[in-house]
Amino acid sequence: MPRHPHPLPDRRSFLRFTAGTAVVLPLTALAGCAGSRSADTIRIAFQQFGSGTIKQQWISAAAERFSADNPELTVELIPIVAAENDYFTKNELLMSSPRTSPDLVYEDSFILLSDVGAGYLQPITDLVEGWEHWADVAEASQVAVTSTDGEVYGVPITTDTRALWFQRDVFAEAGLPEDWQPGSWEEILEAARAIKDSDSEATPFFMFAGTPQGEKASMQGFEMLLYGTDGGRGLYDPDAAQWILGSPGFVEALTFLQTVVEEELTMGLGSLLDPNISEQIYTSLLPDAKLGILMDGSWISQNWTETAGRPWPEWPEVMGLADMPTMDGGGTGTVTLAGGWGLSIPVHVTDRDLAFRFLTELTSTSTLVDYAIQDNHVSVRADVAENEEYLGYSPAIGYFTDLLETAYYRPALPAYPEVSSAIQEAMEAVLTGTSPEAAAAAYDATVTDIVGPENVKEAE
């Protein structure tokens, strides 16, 4: 189900590309042309994270080439500057009307099937089956954009994995090893306590938590813990086709969060619930040795490139990477979650064949190699992953690509976004003093309301 609509964002502009020339249009341009959408214009909506313009650069370069080769056509970019949950809401609001709908939308794989269920997106199976690069897309990524009706609803572009980033200068001050690899959650806490007890002014540990952090809280935070527990691994039982309730692992994950907060091993509540805290972490706290350990994803070093807002050429020597351990080191020993983004065609597209033509321009091999390098992401495409320039673009790309072999994926189901919101609410409840047991019980009740009692089961 779609979320409650919000007003259209103020911080949004429209870039129009005609015959290779970019023109910035004011916000009112959408309203001005909404009643008379031209079949010769392709609109593409995407999320812009804070001051970053990497996606805009990727799309702009393709739009210039496309409009130069097709001078009768126009491409309009709709960069939506919004926090994660707000982006999904505003994107859905645009797609809901033929007057405002984009022709292409950048979709997170976790929200895709929810938007399909809400009637915002159309199947593109017939288009991808005749596309030369569909076979290059990893099978798991193909599955992630395929609905239960067997239809394909998106073209995957990026994927990612997650781990523990640690700041070696902070570790040195706390007497911790520069090749740190914790074997359990307790060893993470021990390192955080050592940083707190040292002369360092750094915050020892940070993980995303609470509703303002959106899916980052669920995936980079909670699920990296939950999937490392023995008691009730996972959120959903695919064999039984039921969501799991009463999981001991759910309580254990919330208890880890409670410990971090109660022992003051992380930031204050205001920072934890700041939807923009990630930009501060990447551009200030880590480069300035003000944060010791961060549970986060493969892409974050994009913030430290020469063209980024805070270039940090020393990061490969200063930042270390460690696998996220399971709770006690048992089972698989380590945990990572993988996700990804792709492009979809809304139901209210002006010309679906034209939209797909531009999509193929955006997803040519050379274009995606350049985009992966700028965006610092793991590619889902075999042709891109085999490219020498891609393989050498980052000191960390090999590490994060290797993690894919054992990665867990979120349940690719329409109900997941609402379940994810319930996870975020449980985390926030713990942040504000609720016991892990009570927060988990509230989660169980909420999920039962979301999916129905016939679609839940007690953890075994």
C-alpha positions as CSV (number, residue, x, y, z in Angstrom):
1,M,0.0,0.0,0.0
2,P,1.3,3.5,-0.7
3,R,2.3,5.7,2.2
4,H,0.5,8.8,3.2
5,P,1.3,11.5,0.6
6,H,3.5,14.5,1.5
7,P,3.7,17.8,-0.3
8,L,6.0,17.8,-3.3
9,P,9.5,18.6,-2.2
10,D,10.7,22.2,-2.4
11,R,14.3,21.2,-3.2
12,R,13.8,19.8,-6.6
13,S,14.6,21.1,-10.1
14,F,14.1,19.8,-13.6
15,L,16.9,19.5,-16.1
16,R,15.8,19.3,-19.7
17,F,18.1,18.0,-22.4
18,T,17.3,18.9,-25.9
19,A,19.8,18.1,-28.7
20,G,22.5,17.6,-26.0
21,T,21.9,21.0,-24.3
22,A,20.9,21.1,-20.6
23,V,18.5,23.7,-19.4
24,V,17.5,24.0,-15.7
25,L,13.7,24.3,-15.3
26,P,12.0,25.7,-12.2
27,L,9.7,23.6,-10.0
28,T,6.7,25.2,-11.7
29,A,7.7,23.5,-15.0
30,L,6.1,20.3,-13.9
31,A,2.8,22.0,-13.2
32,G,3.0,24.0,-16.4
33,C,3.4,21.0,-18.7
34,A,1.5,18.5,-16.6
35,G,-1.7,18.7,-18.6
36,S,0.0,18.3,-22.0
37,R,2.8,15.7,-21.6
38,S,4.6,15.4,-24.9
39,A,5.2,11.9,-26.4
40,D,8.6,13.3,-27.4
41,T,9.7,13.9,-23.8
42,I,11.1,11.3,-21.4
43,R,11.0,12.1,-17.7
44,I,13.2,10.2,-15.2
45,A,12.8,10.6,-11.4
46,F,15.6,9.6,-9.0
47,Q,16.8,10.2,-5.5
48,Q,19.5,12.7,-4.9
49,F,21.3,12.1,-1.6
50,G,22.0,15.4,0.1
51,S,24.5,17.5,-1.9
52,G,25.6,14.5,-4.0
53,T,25.0,14.6,-7.7
54,I,26.4,11.2,-8.9
55,K,23.1,9.9,-10.2
56,Q,22.4,13.2,-11.9
57,Q,25.8,13.1,-13.6
58,W,25.2,9.5,-14.8
59,I,21.8,10.3,-16.2
60,S,22.9,13.7,-17.6
61,A,25.7,12.2,-19.6
62,A,23.4,9.5,-21.1
63,A,20.7,12.2,-21.8
64,E,23.2,14.4,-23.7
65,R,24.2,11.5,-25.9
66,F,20.6,10.3,-26.4
67,S,19.2,13.7,-27.3
68,A,22.2,14.5,-29.6
69,D,21.4,11.3,-31.5
70,N,17.7,12.0,-31.4
71,P,17.3,15.8,-31.7
72,E,13.5,15.5,-31.9
73,L,13.5,14.0,-28.4
74,T,13.8,15.7,-24.9
75,V,14.9,14.2,-21.6
76,E,13.8,15.8,-18.4
77,L,15.6,14.9,-15.1
78,I,13.6,15.0,-11.9
79,P,16.1,14.8,-9.0
80,I,14.2,14.4,-5.7
81,V,16.2,15.6,-2.7
82,A,14.6,13.8,0.2
83,A,15.4,11.4,3.0
84,E,14.9,7.8,2.1
85,N,11.3,7.2,3.2
86,D,10.2,10.6,1.9
87,Y,11.7,9.8,-1.5
88,F,9.6,6.7,-1.9
89,T,6.5,8.6,-0.9
90,K,7.1,11.5,-3.3
91,N,8.0,9.2,-6.1
92,E,4.8,7.3,-5.5
93,L,2.9,10.6,-5.5
94,L,4.4,11.5,-8.9
95,M,3.5,8.1,-10.4
96,S,0.0,8.2,-9.1
97,S,-1.3,10.6,-11.8
98,P,-1.0,10.6,-15.6
99,R,-0.4,14.4,-15.3
100,T,2.7,14.1,-13.2
101,S,4.1,10.6,-13.7
102,P,7.7,10.2,-14.8
103,D,8.4,7.8,-17.7
104,L,11.3,6.1,-15.8
105,V,11.8,5.8,-12.0
106,Y,14.8,4.8,-10.0
107,E,13.5,2.1,-7.6
108,D,15.1,0.4,-4.5
109,S,14.5,-3.4,-4.9
110,F,12.9,-3.5,-1.4
111,I,10.1,-1.1,-2.5
112,L,9.6,-2.4,-6.0
113,L,6.9,-5.1,-5.4
114,S,5.1,-2.8,-3.0
115,D,4.8,-0.3,-5.9
116,V,3.7,-3.1,-8.2
117,G,1.0,-4.1,-5.8
118,A,-0.1,-0.5,-5.5
119,G,-0.5,-0.3,-9.3
120,Y,2.2,2.2,-10.0
121,L,4.5,0.1,-12.2
122,Q,3.9,-1.9,-15.4
123,P,5.5,-5.2,-16.4
124,I,8.4,-5.0,-18.9
125,T,9.0,-8.7,-19.5
126,D,8.6,-8.4,-23.2
127,L,11.1,-5.6,-23.4
128,V,13.9,-7.2,-21.3
129,E,13.6,-10.6,-23.1
130,G,14.7,-9.0,-26.3
131,W,17.5,-6.9,-24.7
132,E,21.1,-8.0,-25.2
133,H,22.2,-7.4,-21.6
134,W,19.4,-9.2,-19.7
135,A,21.4,-12.4,-19.6
136,D,24.3,-10.4,-18.0
137,V,22.2,-9.6,-15.0
138,A,22.8,-11.8,-12.0
139,E,20.1,-14.4,-11.4
140,A,19.4,-13.2,-7.8
141,S,18.9,-9.7,-9.1
142,Q,16.6,-10.9,-11.8
143,V,14.5,-12.7,-9.2
144,A,14.4,-9.5,-7.1
145,V,12.6,-7.6,-9.8
146,T,10.2,-10.5,-10.7
147,S,6.8,-10.5,-9.1
148,T,4.8,-13.6,-8.0
149,D,2.9,-13.3,-11.3
150,G,6.2,-14.2,-13.1
151,E,6.4,-10.7,-14.7
152,V,9.6,-8.6,-14.7
153,Y,9.0,-5.0,-13.3
154,G,12.5,-3.5,-13.4
155,V,16.0,-3.6,-14.8
156,P,18.6,-4.1,-11.9
157,I,21.6,-1.8,-12.1
158,T,23.4,-1.8,-8.7
159,T,23.9,-4.1,-5.8
160,D,25.7,-3.7,-2.5
161,T,27.0,-5.5,0.5
162,R,27.6,-4.5,4.1
163,A,30.4,-4.8,6.7
164,L,32.0,-3.0,9.6
165,W,34.1,0.1,8.6
166,F,36.7,1.1,11.3
167,Q,38.9,4.1,11.7
168,R,42.5,3.0,12.2
169,D,43.6,6.3,13.8
170,V,40.9,6.0,16.4
171,F,41.8,2.3,16.9
172,A,45.5,3.1,17.4
173,E,44.6,5.7,20.1
174,A,42.6,3.0,21.9
175,G,45.3,0.3,21.5
176,L,43.2,-1.8,19.1
177,P,44.8,-3.7,16.1
178,E,44.9,-2.2,12.7
179,D,43.8,-5.6,11.1
180,W,40.8,-6.0,13.5
181,Q,38.3,-8.7,12.8
182,P,35.8,-9.4,15.6
183,G,34.5,-12.9,16.1
184,S,31.3,-12.1,17.9
185,W,29.0,-9.2,18.9
186,E,30.7,-9.1,22.3
187,E,34.1,-8.4,20.6
188,I,32.5,-5.5,18.8
189,L,31.3,-4.1,22.1
190,E,34.7,-4.7,23.7
191,A,36.3,-2.6,20.9
192,A,33.7,0.1,21.4
193,R,34.3,0.1,25.2
194,A,38.1,0.4,24.6
195,I,37.5,3.5,22.4
196,K,35.2,5.0,25.0
197,D,37.8,4.4,27.8
198,S,40.7,5.8,25.7
199,D,41.7,9.5,25.3
200,S,40.0,9.5,21.9
201,E,37.2,12.0,21.5
202,A,35.6,9.7,18.9
203,T,32.1,8.2,19.2
204,P,32.9,4.5,19.6
205,F,30.2,2.9,17.4
206,F,27.3,3.8,15.1
207,M,24.6,1.8,13.5
208,F,21.5,3.2,11.8
209,A,18.4,2.9,13.9
210,G,14.9,4.4,14.1
211,T,12.2,5.5,11.7
212,P,14.0,8.7,10.5
213,Q,16.8,6.5,9.1
214,G,14.3,4.5,6.9
215,E,15.5,1.3,5.2
216,K,19.1,2.1,6.4
217,A,18.0,1.2,9.9
218,S,16.4,-2.1,8.8
219,M,19.0,-3.3,6.4
220,Q,22.3,-1.7,7.5
221,G,21.4,-2.0,11.1
222,F,18.9,-4.5,12.4
223,E,19.0,-7.2,9.7
224,M,22.8,-7.4,9.9
225,L,22.2,-8.4,13.5
226,L,19.1,-10.6,13.1
227,Y,20.6,-12.8,10.3
228,G,23.5,-13.5,12.6
229,T,21.4,-15.1,15.4
230,D,20.7,-18.7,16.0
231,G,17.3,-18.1,17.5
232,G,14.8,-17.6,14.7
233,R,17.0,-16.6,11.8
234,G,15.4,-14.3,9.3
235,L,12.1,-12.5,8.9
236,Y,10.2,-14.8,6.6
237,D,9.9,-18.6,6.1
238,P,9.6,-19.1,2.3
239,D,8.7,-22.8,2.7
240,A,5.7,-22.0,4.8
241,A,5.1,-18.7,3.0
242,Q,4.7,-17.0,6.5
243,W,6.3,-14.2,8.4
244,I,8.2,-15.2,11.5
245,L,7.0,-14.0,14.9
246,G,8.3,-14.6,18.5
247,S,11.9,-14.8,17.3
248,P,14.5,-15.0,20.1
249,G,16.9,-13.6,17.5
250,F,14.7,-10.5,17.1
251,V,15.0,-9.8,20.8
252,E,18.7,-10.5,20.8
253,A,19.3,-8.0,18.0
254,L,17.3,-5.3,19.9
255,T,19.2,-6.1,23.1
256,F,22.5,-5.4,21.3
257,L,21.1,-2.0,20.3
258,Q,20.0,-1.4,23.9
259,T,23.5,-2.2,25.2
260,V,25.1,0.2,22.8
261,V,22.8,3.0,23.9
262,E,22.8,2.3,27.7
263,E,26.6,2.0,27.8
264,E,26.9,5.3,25.8
265,L,28.9,3.7,23.1
266,T,27.1,5.6,20.4
267,M,25.8,9.1,19.7
268,G,23.0,10.8,21.5
269,L,19.4,10.3,20.7
270,G,19.1,13.5,18.6
271,S,21.9,12.4,16.3
272,L,20.6,8.8,16.1
273,L,17.3,10.1,14.9
274,D,18.7,12.7,12.6
275,P,17.7,11.7,9.0
276,N,20.8,13.6,7.7
277,I,23.4,12.1,10.0
278,S,24.9,9.9,7.3
279,E,26.3,12.9,5.4
280,Q,27.9,14.2,8.6
281,I,29.4,10.7,9.3
282,Y,30.9,10.5,5.8
283,T,32.2,14.0,5.3
284,S,33.2,14.9,8.8
285,L,33.2,12.3,11.6
286,L,35.2,9.5,9.8
287,P,37.8,11.8,8.0
288,D,38.3,13.7,11.2
289,A,38.7,10.6,13.4
290,K,35.5,11.3,15.4
291,L,34.0,7.9,14.9
292,G,35.5,4.5,15.5
293,I,33.3,1.8,14.1
294,L,30.5,2.1,11.5
295,M,28.1,-0.6,10.4
296,D,27.5,0.4,6.8
297,G,27.6,-0.4,3.1
298,S,30.0,-0.9,0.2
299,W,29.3,2.5,-1.4
300,I,30.3,5.0,1.2
301,S,33.9,5.7,-0.1
302,Q,32.2,7.6,-2.9
303,N,32.1,10.5,-0.4
304,W,35.9,10.6,-0.4
305,T,36.8,10.7,-4.1
306,E,38.5,13.7,-5.8
307,T,35.2,15.1,-7.0
308,A,33.2,14.5,-3.8
309,G,32.3,17.2,-1.3
310,R,35.0,16.0,1.1
311,P,38.0,14.5,-0.8
312,W,39.9,12.1,1.4
313,P,42.7,10.4,-0.6
314,E,44.1,8.8,2.5
315,W,41.0,6.7,3.2
316,P,42.4,3.4,1.9
317,E,45.1,3.5,4.5
318,V,43.0,5.0,7.3
319,M,39.8,3.0,7.0
320,G,39.7,-0.7,7.7
321,L,37.1,-3.3,6.8
322,A,35.9,-6.2,8.9
323,D,33.2,-8.8,8.2
324,M,30.2,-8.5,10.4
325,P,30.3,-11.6,12.8
326,T,27.4,-13.7,13.8
327,M,26.3,-13.2,17.4
328,D,28.6,-15.8,18.9
329,G,30.8,-16.6,15.9
330,G,28.8,-19.7,15.1
331,G,26.9,-20.8,12.0
332,T,28.3,-19.2,8.9
333,G,30.6,-17.0,11.1
334,T,29.8,-13.8,9.3
335,V,26.8,-11.9,7.9
336,T,26.1,-9.5,5.1
337,L,22.9,-8.2,3.5
338,A,22.7,-7.4,-0.2
339,G,20.2,-5.1,-2.0
340,G,20.2,-2.9,-5.0
341,W,18.5,-0.3,-7.2
342,G,17.2,-0.4,-10.7
343,L,15.0,1.3,-13.3
344,S,11.3,0.7,-13.8
345,I,8.5,2.0,-16.1
346,P,5.4,3.5,-14.4
347,V,1.9,2.6,-15.5
348,H,1.3,6.2,-16.7
349,V,4.3,6.3,-19.1
350,T,3.8,8.4,-22.2
351,D,5.6,6.0,-24.5
352,R,6.9,2.8,-23.0
353,D,9.1,1.8,-26.1
354,L,10.7,5.3,-26.1
355,A,11.3,5.1,-22.3
356,F,13.0,1.7,-22.7
357,R,15.1,3.0,-25.5
358,F,16.5,5.6,-23.1
359,L,16.8,3.0,-20.4
360,T,19.1,1.0,-22.7
361,E,21.3,4.1,-23.2
362,L,21.5,4.5,-19.4
363,T,22.5,0.8,-19.1
364,S,25.1,0.3,-21.8
365,T,28.2,-1.4,-20.6
366,S,30.5,1.6,-20.8
367,T,27.9,3.9,-19.2
368,L,27.5,1.5,-16.2
369,V,31.2,1.1,-15.8
370,D,31.5,4.8,-15.5
371,Y,28.5,5.0,-13.1
372,A,29.8,2.2,-10.9
373,I,33.2,3.9,-10.6
374,Q,31.6,7.3,-9.7
375,D,28.9,5.8,-7.4
376,N,31.2,3.2,-5.8
377,H,28.8,0.4,-6.1
378,V,28.9,-3.3,-6.9
379,S,27.6,-4.1,-10.3
380,V,24.9,-6.8,-11.0
381,R,26.1,-7.1,-14.5
382,A,28.6,-9.8,-15.6
383,D,29.8,-7.6,-18.6
384,V,30.5,-4.7,-16.2
385,A,32.1,-6.9,-13.5
386,E,34.6,-8.3,-16.0
387,N,35.8,-4.9,-17.1
388,E,39.4,-4.1,-16.0
389,E,38.6,-0.5,-15.3
390,Y,35.7,-1.6,-13.0
391,L,37.9,-4.2,-11.3
392,G,40.5,-1.6,-10.4
393,Y,38.4,1.4,-9.5
394,S,38.5,1.0,-5.7
395,P,40.7,-0.7,-3.1
396,A,37.5,-2.1,-1.5
397,I,35.6,-3.4,-4.6
398,G,37.1,-6.8,-4.5
399,Y,36.3,-7.2,-0.8
400,F,32.7,-6.2,-1.2
401,T,32.1,-8.2,-4.4
402,D,33.4,-11.4,-2.6
403,L,30.8,-10.9,0.1
404,L,28.0,-11.4,-2.4
405,E,28.7,-15.2,-2.3
406,T,27.2,-15.5,1.2
407,A,24.8,-12.5,1.2
408,Y,21.3,-12.6,2.6
409,Y,18.5,-10.8,0.7
410,R,15.4,-9.2,2.1
411,P,12.1,-10.9,1.5
412,A,11.1,-9.7,-2.0
413,L,7.4,-9.4,-1.1
414,P,4.9,-6.5,-1.3
415,A,4.4,-6.5,2.5
416,Y,8.1,-6.0,3.2
417,P,8.2,-2.2,3.2
418,E,5.5,-2.1,5.9
419,V,7.3,-4.9,7.9
420,S,10.5,-2.9,7.5
421,S,8.7,0.2,9.0
422,A,7.7,-2.0,11.9
423,I,11.3,-3.0,12.5
424,Q,12.3,0.7,12.5
425,E,9.6,1.4,15.1
426,A,10.8,-1.4,17.3
427,M,14.4,0.0,17.1
428,E,13.2,3.5,17.9
429,A,11.2,2.2,20.9
430,V,14.4,0.6,22.3
431,L,16.3,3.9,21.7
432,T,13.7,5.7,23.8
433,G,13.6,3.3,26.7
434,T,11.3,0.4,25.8
435,S,12.5,-3.1,26.6
436,P,13.6,-5.3,23.7
437,E,10.9,-7.8,24.7
438,A,8.1,-5.2,24.7
439,A,9.4,-3.7,21.4
440,A,9.5,-7.2,19.8
441,A,6.0,-8.0,21.0
442,A,4.7,-4.8,19.5
443,Y,6.4,-5.7,16.2
444,D,4.7,-9.1,16.2
445,A,1.3,-7.5,16.7
446,T,2.0,-4.9,13.9
447,V,3.1,-7.6,11.4
448,T,0.1,-9.7,12.2
449,D,-2.1,-6.7,11.4
450,I,-0.1,-6.0,8.2
451,V,-0.2,-9.5,6.7
452,G,-3.1,-11.2,8.5
453,P,-2.9,-13.9,11.2
454,E,-3.0,-16.7,8.5
455,N,0.3,-15.4,7.1
456,V,2.4,-15.5,10.3
457,K,4.0,-18.3,12.3
458,E,5.8,-18.6,15.6
459,A,9.6,-19.1,15.5
460,E,10.7,-22.7,15.9
